[in-house]
Amino acid sequence: MKELRDLVRENVWKLKPYSSARDEFHGAASVFLDANENPWNPPYNRYPDPLQWKLKERIAELKGVEKESIFLGNGSDEAIDLVIRAFCEPALDGIVTITPSYGMYEVAAEVNNVECRKVPLDDCFGLDADAVLKVADEWTKVIFLCSPNNPSGNSLDRGAIYKILKNYEGIVVVDEAYIDFSAYPSFLRELAGFPNLIVLQTLSKAWGAAGIRLGMAFASPEIIALLNKIKYPYNINQLTQEKALELLSDEAVKNKQVREILAERDRLEKILAEPPFSYQVYPSDANFLLVNVGNADAVYDGLVRKGVVVRNRNNVTKCHGCLRITVGTPAEDNALLDALKGLRV
Ligand SMILES: *Cc1c(COP(=O)(O)O)cnc(C)c1O
C-alpha cells in the first residue's frame, strides 16, 4: 500500500475538524450548560455521543475488532460517500468497481465528480482480478468490491479478492452487506494483514433494521480517524444508537431469522427452477435470488398488477431477462409464487 498521506486528499489531510461541545468536555458533571440545549425533555434534549462509543463497544465485542477500527454511518451509504470524499480529488481522481453491482458506488462517485470505471463480471458473475488491476491507474484511489454481490447474489472468488488486496496500492473496499447470509467468512479477519482494506457491513439486511440507518465501516484506526474527521459531528442520532444497542444485544434473534430466510431461499430457489416455472435461478449467497424469467418487463408488470413488487434488473449489465427477488416470509413467498403462476407471458 502507498503511504496513507499520499492517498488522502491534501485538504482532508490538513483539515482541522469541527470540535463540538461533546468533543471538548469528557468526564463526569451534573450540570451541562455547554451546548445550548433546552434543559427539559430528557433524554432527547441532549446531543448524542458524536463517536458512539457505547455502540462501538458492543460491535467490537460482536465482531472481534478494536473499537478504534469502527466507523458508524447513516447507512453504509454514508461510508461509501465519505471514503470517496476522503481519497478522491474531484475532476482528477477515480474509483474502479465491478458491474453489475450496487449502484451507490457510481452515484457517490458522480456526485463528487469522481470518475467511475466499471469492470464487467464474467457470465457467471465471477471476478477477474487481473482485469480490475489493469483498469486501475495512478489516479484510481479506491476499488469497490461487493461480496456477496448485489444483484447477482454470489460471493466473489476469495482468491481474486486477495489478489487485488495484495497487488493494488490504493484502498480496497469490500462491501459485505449480505455477509450474514453467506457460507463464507467475512474479510474482517484480514484487516490486520491488509492496511488498505475497508470492510462495510450494515444493520439494514440481516439485522432487520433498514429503517434506523446504521452502517458500519471497519478499517485501520488511521483510516477510521480520517472518516471521523470529515463526517457530520452527530451523524448517528440518539434514537438509532439506542435501538441499535437493543438489537445488537441479542444476536440469537438475528441468527434465527437468518436461518429461516436461508431455508426459505432454498425452497424458493427449487420451486422457481422446476416446472411449471423452469426459470434459470442464479446461485445465491444472500437473502435474494436473481432469476431469469425471460420477458422480465412483462413478468414484472404482471406481478405489480397483483400487488407483488420485485426488482426489475432487465436493463442492468448481464442481467437481461432477470428479476431480483428478495426472500420474504413463507406467506409472502407463496403470494409471489401464486401471482407468478397466474401470469400468462
Ligand atoms: C443494501 C445494501 C447496502 C446497505 O446500505 P445501507 O445504507 O446500510 O442501508 C450496502 N451495500 C449493498 C451492496 C447493499 O445491497
Boltz pocket constraint, residues with backbone or C-beta under 6 A from the ligand:
constraints:
  - pocket:
      binder: B
      contacts: [[A, 74], [A, 75], [A, 76], [A, 77], [A, 78], [A, 102], [A, 146], [A, 148], [A, 150], [A, 175], [A, 177], [A, 201], [A, 202], [A, 203], [A, 204], [A, 205], [A, 210], [A, 214], [A, 215]]
      max_distance: 6.0
